[in-house]
Amino acid sequence: MIRSKGFSSEMALLFLFTQVQQLKVHPAYKLAKAGDQDAALELVIDVAVPWLYEQRYRFGSGLLFVAPHAQEATGDNAIPQTLSSVCAEIFDGTSDTEIVQSDRVYHTGADPMERMAARAQFVGRVLPGAEYVLVDDVTSLGGTLAELANYIQLYGGIVKGAVVLVNAGRNPELVPKAKFVQLIKERFDDEFTDVFGIEPNALTANEAQYLAGFRSVDAIRNRLVAAEQEIDRRLRSKGITRTP
C-alpha cells in the first residue's frame, strides 16, 4: 500500500518523555514489553495517568483511541494497547480493537533506513467519518504511526492526534518541514515513491530530514539494499526468519 496521506498540521501530539530510558527504569517495563498485561497496566498507571489527567482538555469526548497491535498479541508489547484503553477512559472515548497490524517489523535496534525498509501494514475496519487518536509507547522516526494514520485516512477516518509515552525522534514534530519535502521532490522526482512506496508529502518530520541528506536515488537504493541485508542478519542472529 502506498503511503499517500500525511499528518495534518492541526493534529495534536502529546508525549511525556524524550528518551526511552526514562520509561525503561520502571520496574514493570520488561514484563510489560514482553506481553504481561498486568505489568503494562501497572506501568501506565504509575507513569502516565497523572500526566494524562493534566491533558484532559486536549481532546473532546467520543474519540477512538487506536494502538498498533497484532491480532494475536500474546508475547507482544502490551503497553500500547493498555495505554489506548486508559486513554479511552480518561478522555471519555473508546479503545479501538478492530484495526490490527498484519505484519511484524522488528524495529527494535534498527537504524532509520532499516525502519523505512520494514513498513508496518494494517488491516481491519475503519469507521468513515470517525475521529481517531493514535497511541503508542515509543516513537522514533514516526513511521509506524504514519502508516496507521495513512490506513485510517484512506478508509475515511479522521486522525485528530497522537499520544505516546516517549517521543525519541531528533525532531519532536510529526509533520515534515516544507523545505525538506520540496528538496526530496526536486532531487528524487517520482523515483522516490517507486523506491519506498511513500509519497514525499506523507513522510514524517524525522524521515524527511534523514532522507534529505542523500544526494541521489542511487545512494538511497544502495543504502536500502544494505538495510535489508542488515535486517535479515540481525533477525537470523535471534533465530527469526522474516516472511516476505
C-alpha positions in Angstrom: 0.0 0.0 0.0 1.3 3.4 -1.0 1.6 5.8 2.0 -0.1 8.9 0.5 -1.8 10.6 3.4 0.3 12.6 5.7 -0.2 14.1 9.2 -2.3 17.2 9.4 -0.5 20.3 10.9 -3.6 20.7 13.1 -3.4 17.3 14.8 -2.3 17.3 18.5 0.8 15.3 19.5 1.1 14.6 23.3 4.2 12.9 24.7 5.7 12.5 28.2 9.4 11.7 27.7 12.0 12.2 25.1 14.3 9.3 26.0 13.4 5.6 26.2 15.5 5.1 29.3 13.0 7.3 31.2 10.4 4.5 30.6 12.8 1.6 31.0 13.6 2.4 34.5 10.1 1.4 35.7 10.3 -2.0 37.4 7.3 -3.3 35.4 8.8 -2.3 32.0 10.4 -5.6 31.0 7.4 -7.7 31.7 5.1 -5.2 30.1 7.2 -5.1 27.0 7.1 -9.0 26.9 3.3 -9.0 26.9 2.3 -9.0 30.5 -0.9 -7.0 30.6 -0.9 -6.6 34.4 2.6 -5.2 34.3 1.6 -2.9 31.4 -1.3 -1.6 33.4 0.9 -1.0 36.5 3.4 0.9 34.3 0.8 3.1 32.6 -1.0 3.9 35.9 2.3 4.8 37.7 3.9 6.7 34.8 1.2 8.1 32.6 -2.2 8.5 34.4 -1.3 11.7 36.4 0.1 13.3 33.2 -2.9 12.2 31.1 -5.4 13.7 33.6 -3.5 17.0 33.1 -4.1 16.7 29.4 -7.8 16.1 29.6 -8.6 19.4 27.9 -6.7 18.5 24.8 -9.3 16.2 23.3 -13.1 16.2 23.2 -15.2 13.1 24.1 -16.2 10.3 21.7 -12.8 9.7 20.1 -11.5 6.3 19.1 -8.1 5.5 20.5 -6.1 3.0 18.4 -2.7 1.5 19.0 -0.5 -0.7 16.7 -1.1 -4.2 17.9 -1.2 -7.7 16.4 -4.4 -9.8 16.1 -2.8 -12.4 18.5 -0.8 -10.2 20.9 0.4 -12.9 23.2 4.1 -12.3 23.9 4.0 -8.9 22.2 4.5 -5.5 23.8 1.4 -4.9 26.0 2.0 -1.2 26.6 0.4 0.4 23.5 -3.0 -1.3 23.8 -3.1 -0.8 27.6 -2.3 2.9 27.1 -5.0 3.1 24.5 -7.6 1.6 26.9 -6.5 4.0 29.7 -6.7 7.0 27.3 -10.2 6.0 26.3 -11.3 6.0 30.0 -9.6 9.4 30.8 -10.7 11.2 27.6 -14.2 9.6 27.5 -13.7 7.7 24.3 -13.4 4.2 23.1 -10.4 1.9 22.6 -10.5 0.5 19.1 -9.5 -3.1 18.6 -10.7 -3.5 15.0 -7.6 -2.2 13.4 -4.7 -4.5 13.8 -1.1 -4.7 12.5 -0.8 -7.5 10.0 3.0 -7.8 9.9 5.9 -7.7 12.3 8.5 -5.1 11.6 11.1 -5.8 14.3 12.2 -2.1 14.7 13.9 -2.6 18.0 17.6 -1.9 17.4 17.0 -0.8 13.8 18.6 2.3 12.2 16.5 4.8 10.2 16.8 3.1 6.8 16.1 -0.3 8.3 12.9 1.2 9.8 11.9 2.6 6.5 12.6 -0.7 4.8 10.3 -2.6 7.1 7.0 -0.7 6.9 4.1 -1.6 9.2 0.9 -2.7 7.5 -2.6 -2.7 8.9 -6.0 -4.4 8.3 -9.4 -4.0 9.9 -12.5 -1.9 9.8 -12.2 1.9 9.8 -15.4 3.8 10.6 -15.8 6.5 7.9 -16.1 10.0 9.5 -15.0 8.7 12.9 -12.2 10.6 14.7 -9.2 8.7 15.8 -6.2 9.3 18.2 -3.1 7.2 17.6 -1.5 5.7 20.7 2.0 4.1 21.1 4.6 3.7 23.8 7.6 4.9 21.9 8.0 6.7 18.5 11.4 7.4 16.9 11.1 8.2 13.2 7.3 8.1 13.5 6.9 5.6 10.6 4.5 3.2 12.3 2.2 6.0 13.4 2.4 7.4 9.9 1.4 4.0 8.4 -1.5 3.7 10.8 -2.6 7.3 10.1 -2.4 6.6 6.4 -4.6 3.5 6.7 -7.2 5.3 8.7 -7.4 8.2 6.4 -7.5 6.1 3.2 -10.7 4.4 4.5 -12.4 7.6 5.6 -11.3 8.1 9.2 -10.0 11.4 10.6 -6.8 11.5 12.7 -7.2 14.1 15.4 -4.0 13.4 17.3 -1.4 11.1 18.8 -0.4 10.1 22.4 2.9 8.5 23.0 4.9 8.0 26.2 8.3 8.5 24.6 8.9 10.7 21.6 12.6 9.8 20.9 12.9 11.4 17.5 15.5 14.1 16.8 12.7 16.3 15.7 9.8 16.2 18.2 7.2 17.1 15.5 5.4 14.7 13.2 4.7 17.0 10.2 7.8 17.4 8.0 9.2 20.9 7.2 8.1 22.1 3.7 11.8 22.7 2.7 12.7 19.0 3.2 9.6 17.8 1.3 10.4 20.1 -1.6 14.0 19.1 -1.7 13.1 15.4 -1.9 10.6 16.1 -4.7 13.2 18.1 -6.7 16.1 15.8 -6.1 14.5 12.4 -6.5 11.3 13.1 -8.5 8.9 10.2 -8.9 11.6 7.6 -8.3 11.3 8.3 -4.6 7.8 6.8 -4.3 8.9 3.9 -6.6 11.7 3.1 -4.1 9.9 3.5 -0.8 6.2 3.3 -1.6 5.8 6.6 0.2 4.8 10.0 -1.3 7.1 12.8 -0.1 4.1 14.7 1.5 3.3 11.6 3.6 6.8 11.4 5.2 7.2 12.2 8.9 9.4 15.1 10.0 12.3 12.8 11.0 12.0 10.6 7.9 12.2 13.7 5.6 15.1 15.2 7.5 17.0 11.9 7.3 16.3 11.3 3.6 17.2 14.9 2.6 20.8 14.0 3.4 21.1 11.7 0.4 22.3 13.2 -2.8 20.9 10.7 -5.3 18.4 8.0 -5.8 21.2 5.5 -6.4 22.6 6.4 -2.9 19.2 5.7 -1.4 18.8 2.4 -3.3 22.3 1.3 -2.2 21.6 2.1 1.4 18.2 0.4 1.2 19.7 -2.8 -0.1 22.3 -2.7 2.8 19.5 -2.1 5.3 17.5 -5.1 4.0 20.6 -7.3 4.4 21.2 -5.9 7.9 17.6 -6.6 9.0 18.0 -10.2 7.8 21.3 -10.6 9.5 20.1 -9.2 12.8 17.0 -11.3 12.8 18.8 -14.5 11.9 21.1 -13.9 14.9 17.9 -14.1 17.0 16.6 -17.2 15.2 13.9 -15.2 13.4 13.2 -15.6 9.7 11.3 -12.7 8.0 8.3 -13.6 5.9 8.0 -11.6 2.6 
